[in-house]
Amino acid sequence: MKRAGSSGLSKEVAEAAGWLVRSGIQNRSGRPQLDGGVSAWYEMYRKRYPFLYSEITGYAITCFLFLNNVDPRPQWVNAARRAATWLMRKAWHPCGGVHTRYYLVKNYQSPNYSFHTGRVYAFDTGMVAYGMLRLHRLSPRKMYREYLDQAHAYLTRQLDITQPDFYPYWDKSTGRKGRDTGKWSDQNGTFHGKCAMFLIDYARESGRAGDRDACLRLLDWVLDRQEDDGRFVTNVADGSTHLHPHCYTLEGLLYGAAFLGKDKYLKAAIRGARWMRQAVSDSGSVSAIYEHEGFAHYERSDIVAQVLRIGSILHAWPKTPNVFDEKILTRIREHLLMFQFNEEGPQKGGFFYGADTDGRLRIHLNAWASMFSLQALWMHERFVRRGRPVDLECLV
């Protein structure tokens, strides 16, 4: 495999990592209200970043720390600290959770997601807090600890995320907790199982039995929602399954299996992955949604990356059935690379998003898709090609 310089990262992974720090997807304006925040995507033809996104800035912290683990450099830690500073300065709400989107383009604004009027989501808070806790481990600071304790209390007490009837958000405009079926992300769905990653690491830090029990309650609830065929319904209104949150659910289960030592979570993840294998074509493309008893072939690079990542993890997990063989994982990898932008310039290395479930193409370089992709490519090389042991620390 071609290598990029002396970093030890593959060419494709190194270019995606370079895009994160070079392109401007992480704001470098020096303005306190913007600097360090990470945009959701970059619109190449309009040359603009529509909004800074708290959830994605949380992923960025984790991704930068993952890169520091596999390719130690000061630039990764510095970028993670800048992201954390922006989150604490601008995104954290006094309730303990994080605001959603800081809009930079007026016509993109949506009341539900605005920093000023919008909802404070459990999932976004969990993703931010996971990254922050990882940063606190590497570079302990009292301020980080204070925000992490706030986030934990918000998730486990105010929204009761470890209880079956939990609320997925608190609405700033109404002052009430809520849930609805308009979108999968507004429901108290099993994708919140990925929040267990923060709860697990928090419990590992605290050593308190009660904190560990909270993780078990959340993931046990996820198990109860799994269909007989392994699928997780992500929209209760129509019974459909969007593979993006389905993968989030599996990621949370795998993390629970790794760090809580519960084989039942691994078995559930295997069943979910085996069902998901049906969405993968012989060419390595991945359908994005299951509805009306069939897969609709709308494709997104973030989902392709998630499938490659989960498949690579299970391929290397000891004494695990072969859900994804090496041949199909290689095809998924090659297909994923079709989304990477390869022209010279500051945007080289980012990953195009693909098509939404309405079938419309979104021609932008996407931040979280690029983060998921670089980690998936690294895991495929490490776990599948080299046969190295599974390592889920800093799972983006």
C-alpha positions in Angstrom: 0.0 0.0 0.0 1.2 3.5 -0.8 2.3 5.5 2.2 2.1 9.3 2.8 5.4 10.5 4.1 6.7 8.9 7.2 3.5 9.1 9.3 2.7 5.4 8.9 -0.8 6.2 7.8 -2.0 5.1 4.4 -2.1 7.7 1.7 -5.9 7.9 1.8 -6.1 8.1 5.6 -3.3 10.7 5.7 -5.1 12.9 3.1 -8.4 12.7 5.0 -6.7 13.6 8.2 -4.9 16.5 6.5 -8.2 17.7 5.2 -9.5 18.0 8.7 -6.8 20.4 9.8 -5.9 22.1 6.5 -9.2 22.7 4.6 -10.9 25.1 7.0 -13.6 22.6 8.0 -12.4 23.4 11.6 -12.8 27.2 11.9 -9.5 29.1 12.2 -10.9 32.6 12.1 -9.6 33.6 15.6 -13.0 34.9 16.4 -14.1 33.6 19.9 -17.6 32.8 18.7 -16.3 30.6 15.8 -12.7 29.5 16.3 -12.3 25.8 16.9 -15.8 24.8 15.9 -16.2 22.3 13.1 -18.6 22.8 10.2 -20.9 20.0 9.1 -19.7 20.3 5.5 -18.1 22.4 2.8 -20.1 23.4 -0.3 -17.5 23.3 -3.0 -19.4 25.2 -5.7 -20.6 28.0 -3.4 -17.3 27.9 -1.3 -19.1 28.2 2.0 -19.6 26.4 5.4 -23.3 26.6 6.3 -23.1 26.0 10.0 -20.9 24.9 12.9 -22.2 21.7 14.4 -21.7 20.7 18.0 -22.2 16.9 17.5 -19.6 17.0 14.7 -17.2 19.0 16.7 -17.5 16.3 19.4 -16.6 13.7 16.8 -13.7 15.8 15.7 -12.2 15.8 19.2 -12.4 12.0 19.2 -11.1 11.7 15.7 -8.1 14.0 16.5 -7.3 12.0 19.5 -7.6 8.7 17.5 -5.1 10.2 15.0 -2.8 11.1 17.9 -3.0 7.5 19.1 -2.0 6.1 15.8 0.2 9.0 14.5 1.3 11.1 17.5 1.7 14.7 16.6 1.0 18.0 18.5 -1.3 19.3 15.8 -3.9 16.6 16.6 -4.0 17.5 20.3 -4.0 21.2 19.6 -7.0 20.8 17.2 -8.9 18.7 19.8 -8.3 21.4 22.5 -9.5 24.2 20.2 -12.6 22.2 19.4 -13.3 21.7 23.2 -12.7 25.3 23.9 -15.3 26.3 21.3 -17.8 23.9 22.7 -17.4 25.1 26.3 -17.5 28.8 25.2 -20.4 28.7 22.8 -22.3 25.4 22.6 -22.9 24.3 26.2 -26.3 25.2 27.7 -26.8 25.7 31.5 -29.0 22.6 31.5 -25.8 20.5 30.9 -26.4 19.6 27.3 -25.1 21.2 24.1 -26.8 23.3 21.5 -27.0 21.9 18.0 -26.1 24.2 15.2 -24.5 27.6 15.0 -25.7 28.9 11.6 -23.3 30.9 9.3 -25.7 31.0 6.4 -29.1 32.5 7.0 -31.3 30.4 4.7 -30.1 27.2 6.4 -31.6 28.2 9.8 -34.1 25.9 11.4 -35.8 26.8 14.7 -35.4 23.2 16.1 -31.6 23.2 15.7 -30.7 26.8 16.2 -28.3 27.8 19.1 -30.8 30.5 20.0 -34.2 28.7 19.9 -33.5 25.0 19.3 -33.5 21.7 21.1 -30.7 20.3 23.3 -30.3 16.7 22.2 -29.2 13.8 24.3 -27.4 12.2 21.4 -25.4 15.3 20.5 -24.5 15.8 24.1 -23.3 12.2 24.4 -21.1 12.4 21.4 -19.5 15.7 22.6 -19.0 14.4 26.1 -17.3 11.2 24.9 -14.8 13.2 23.0 -14.3 15.6 25.9 -13.7 12.8 28.3 -11.1 11.3 26.0 -9.4 14.7 25.9 -9.6 15.0 29.7 -7.8 11.7 30.1 -5.0 12.9 27.9 -4.9 16.4 29.3 -6.7 16.7 32.6 -8.3 20.1 33.3 -10.8 21.1 36.0 -13.0 22.8 33.5 -13.3 19.7 31.4 -14.3 17.7 34.4 -17.0 20.2 35.3 -18.6 20.1 31.9 -18.4 16.3 31.8 -20.2 16.1 35.1 -22.9 18.5 33.8 -23.4 16.4 30.7 -23.6 13.1 32.7 -26.3 14.6 34.9 -28.2 16.0 31.9 -28.3 12.6 30.3 -29.0 10.4 33.3 -31.1 12.6 35.4 -32.8 15.3 33.4 -33.6 13.2 30.3 -33.5 9.9 32.1 -31.7 8.3 29.2 -31.2 5.0 31.1 -35.0 4.6 31.5 -37.2 3.0 28.8 -39.4 6.1 28.4 -36.6 8.7 28.3 -36.7 11.9 26.3 -34.3 12.5 23.4 -34.2 16.3 23.8 -35.1 19.3 25.9 -36.7 22.1 23.9 -35.4 25.6 24.7 -38.3 27.4 23.1 -41.0 25.6 25.2 -38.9 24.8 28.3 -40.1 21.1 28.1 -38.6 17.7 27.4 -39.9 16.1 24.3 -40.0 13.4 21.6 -41.7 13.1 18.3 -41.8 10.9 15.2 -41.0 13.5 12.6 -37.4 12.3 12.2 -35.5 9.3 13.6 -33.3 11.7 15.5 -36.3 13.2 17.4 -37.3 9.8 18.7 -36.0 7.9 21.8 -34.6 5.3 19.5 -31.9 2.6 20.0 -29.3 4.8 18.3 -28.9 6.4 21.7 -27.1 3.2 22.6 -24.0 5.0 21.2 -24.3 7.4 24.1 -23.3 4.4 26.3 -19.8 5.0 25.1 -19.7 8.2 27.2 -21.5 6.6 30.1 -19.1 3.6 30.0 -16.0 5.7 30.0 -17.5 7.9 32.7 -18.1 4.8 34.8 -14.6 3.6 34.1 -13.3 6.8 35.5 -15.6 7.1 38.5 -15.5 3.4 39.6 -19.0 3.8 40.9 -21.3 0.8 40.6 -24.3 3.1 40.0 -22.6 4.6 37.0 -21.9 1.2 35.5 -25.5 0.1 36.2 -26.7 3.1 34.2 -24.7 1.8 31.2 -26.2 -1.7 31.5 -29.8 -0.3 31.8 -29.4 1.6 28.5 -27.9 -1.2 26.6 -30.3 -3.8 28.0 -33.1 -1.6 26.8 -31.5 -1.5 23.4 -31.5 -5.3 23.3 -35.2 -5.4 24.1 -35.9 -3.3 21.0 -34.2 -5.6 18.5 -36.3 -7.4 15.9 -36.2 -11.2 15.5 -34.2 -10.8 12.3 -31.6 -8.6 14.0 -32.9 -5.3 12.7 -33.4 -2.1 14.8 -36.4 0.0 13.7 -35.3 3.6 13.6 -38.7 5.2 12.7 -41.6 4.0 14.7 -44.0 5.9 12.4 -43.5 3.6 9.4 -41.4 0.8 10.8 -38.4 1.7 8.6 -34.7 1.3 9.4 -32.2 3.9 8.4 -28.8 2.3 8.4 -27.0 5.4 9.8 -28.7 5.2 13.3 -28.8 1.4 13.0 -25.0 1.5 12.8 -24.9 3.9 15.8 -26.8 1.2 17.7 -24.3 -1.5 16.8 -21.4 0.7 17.7 -22.8 1.2 21.2 -23.3 -2.5 21.6 -19.8 -3.3 20.4 -18.4 -0.8 22.9 -20.4 -2.3 25.6 -19.2 -5.8 24.7 -15.6 -4.6 24.8 -15.6 -2.6 28.0 -18.5 -4.1 30.1 -17.6 -7.7 29.2 -21.1 -8.6 28.3 -21.3 -11.3 25.6 -25.0 -10.6 25.0 -24.2 -7.2 23.5 -21.7 -8.8 21.1 -24.3 -11.3 20.0 -26.9 -8.6 19.4 -24.3 -6.6 17.4 -23.6 -9.7 15.3 -27.3 -10.2 14.6 -27.7 -6.6 13.6 -24.6 -6.8 11.4 -25.8 -10.0 9.7 -29.1 -8.3 8.9 -27.3 -5.2 7.6 -25.2 -7.4 5.3 -28.2 -7.7 3.0 -27.8 -4.0 2.2 -24.4 -4.5 0.7 -24.2 -5.3 -3.0 -21.6 -7.5 -4.7 -19.8 -4.3 -5.8 -19.5 -3.0 -2.2 -22.1 -0.3 -2.4 -24.5 0.0 0.6 -28.2 0.9 0.5 -29.0 3.6 3.1 -32.6 2.7 4.1 -34.9 -0.3 4.5 -38.6 0.6 4.0 -41.7 -1.1 2.6 -40.0 -4.5 3.1 -37.0 -3.7 0.9 -33.8 -1.7 0.6 -33.8 1.6 -1.3 -30.5 2.3 -3.0 -29.7 5.8 -1.8 -26.1 5.8 -0.8 -24.2 7.9 1.7 -20.5 7.7 2.3 -20.9 7.9 6.1 -23.0 4.7 6.1 -20.5 3.0 3.8 -17.8 3.9 6.2 -19.8 2.7 9.2 -20.5 -0.6 7.6 -16.8 -1.0 6.7 -15.8 -0.1 10.3 -18.3 -2.5 11.9 -17.4 -5.3 9.5 -13.7 -4.8 10.1 -14.2 -4.9 13.9 -16.3 -8.1 13.8 -13.9 -9.7 11.3 -11.1 -9.4 13.9 -13.1 -10.1 17.0 -12.0 -13.4 18.5 -14.3 -16.4 18.1 -16.8 -14.4 16.1 -18.9 -15.8 13.1 -17.7 -14.4 9.8 -20.4 -11.9 9.0 -18.3 -9.9 6.5 -15.7 -11.9 4.7 -12.4 -10.3 3.6 -13.5 -10.2 0.0 -16.6 -8.1 0.5 -14.8 -5.9 3.0 -12.2 -5.1 0.4 -15.0 -4.2 -2.1 -16.6 -1.9 0.4 -13.3 -0.3 1.0 -12.7 0.3 -2.7 -16.2 1.6 -3.1 -15.8 4.0 -0.2 -12.7 5.5 -1.8 -14.8 6.5 -4.8 -16.2 9.3 -2.5 -12.8 10.8 -1.7 -11.9 14.1 -3.4 -8.5 13.7 -5.0 -7.8 17.0 -6.8 -4.8 19.1 -5.5 -5.6 21.9 -3.2 -6.8 22.5 0.4 -9.9 20.4 0.0 -8.0 17.3 -1.1 -8.8 14.2 1.0 -12.3 15.1 2.1 -15.2 12.7 1.4 -18.3 13.6 -0.6 -21.6 12.9 1.2 -23.7 11.2 -1.5 -27.5 11.1 -1.7 -30.1 11.6 1.0 -33.1 9.3 1.4 -35.0 11.6 -0.9 -32.6 10.5 -3.7 -31.2 14.0 -4.1 -27.4 14.3 -4.4 -25.6 16.5 -1.8 -22.5 17.7 -3.5 -20.4 18.7 -0.5 -17.4 17.5 1.4 -18.8 16.1 4.6 -17.0 16.4 8.0 -18.4 13.4 9.8 -18.3 11.2 6.7 -14.6 12.0 6.3 -13.9 11.2 10.0 -15.8 7.9 9.9 -14.1 7.0 6.6 -10.5 7.6 7.7 -11.1 5.5 10.8 -12.9 2.8 8.8 -10.0 2.7 6.3 -7.4 2.5 9.1 -9.4 -0.3 10.9 -9.7 -2.3 7.6 -5.9 -2.1 7.1 -5.2 -2.9 10.8 -7.8 -5.5 11.6 -8.5 -7.2 8.3 -5.3 -7.0 6.3 -2.8 -7.2 9.1 -4.8 -9.3 11.5 -4.2 -7.1 14.5 -6.4 -7.3 17.7 -9.5 -5.1 17.9 -9.0 -1.7 19.6 -12.1 0.4 20.2 -10.4 3.3 22.1 -11.5 6.6 20.5 -14.3 5.2 18.4 -15.5 8.1 16.3 
